[in-house]
């Protein structure tokens, strides 16, 4: 089983953190490991999702409020004011977000801010290898899927926390992204854990249920899915967000406990 890593962790595939030119081209050993693998494992096959019009329609329905409900109804007054302040500083119309559900609002805010920093969605490492797999006829194993990830975010017990965390992270994004990129390129898992998980939990213990849903519970499910795919396709080339590969509750730690041999590239 080969383990591939992606840069900053995104919260659901297809609308996640964009890539950066500094991450490409990838090291030859990464491309070699992909070529030697029996299957590509990703959080979601974003290329298949983009080509599936029926799925796109379902995603659209999950993304926007129906009827009279709006984003304001799912956020506390304090968080909604925080969002309004953020939009005002960037001269963005509130009407652009009011029909979006919290997950989509979070993604839209993040993508806009990251693209302003020069990050490009077309350079994501998962997209890079999915294109190769489609050309090569290599099987693709989905751990979740775009719709499943969106539904998970839409069903958060407290969606207010998601927007609070996003707005707070965006305030520090100019320093956060370079640190993340540098740590990822160096393979510094301790620093990645600090940046992605530890710092946020230390500063905001109330985010613990959010992290359980976004990271730890998903890690357990991902590890189970990878283990079930391994007998049919060995070795596997696995690409998941960096936040799922760090710490003692990570996919890596869980698979190691089950006796799997993993290689970080």
Secondary structure by P-SEA (a helix, b strand, c coil): cbbbbbcccccccccccccccccccccaaaaaaaaaccbbbcccaaaaaaacaaaaaaaaaaccccccccccccccaaaaaaaaaaaaaacccccccccccaaaaaaaaaaaaaaaacccccccaaaaaaaaaaaaccbbbbcccaaaaaaaaaacccaaaaaaaaaaaaaacaaaaaaaaaaaaacaaaaaaaaccaaaaaacccaaaaaaaacaaaaaaaaaaaaaacccccccccccccccccccccaaaaaaaabbbbbcc
